[in-house]
């Protein structure tokens, strides 16, 4: 066991003729604890800030897109077509232009003077409550 003698890099118990190992402390200095806590706090704040900014950006982007869609819809003015023009377009609501019939109305195909093809819904006014269906 003498081959351990003189090797100052070794430590252990006296029986092996080596210096006694210094006691290893498990406690972390207050300064290290403060540094670690600061790093963790900074990381949490940075993460929350990035997530918040991303959510704000996405919400603003979605709002802008919705605003554009609403603006586009508002700019579309419904075309006003006279009853006379509908009569002509459907050939006086001819059976040859009848697309289908339901419990409350019939649908006819029509071709307007400008060549646009339309579907014309004609409600059965004899039915009770038809005005509510029309409003819906």
Secondary structure, DSSP 8 states (H G I E B T S, - for coil): -GGGTT-TT--B-GGGTS-B---------HHHHHHHHHHHHHHHHHHHHHHHHHHHHHHHHHHHHHHHHHHHHHH-------HHHHHHHTTTT-GGGEEEE-SSEEEEEEE-TTS-EEEEEEE-TTSTTHHHHHH-
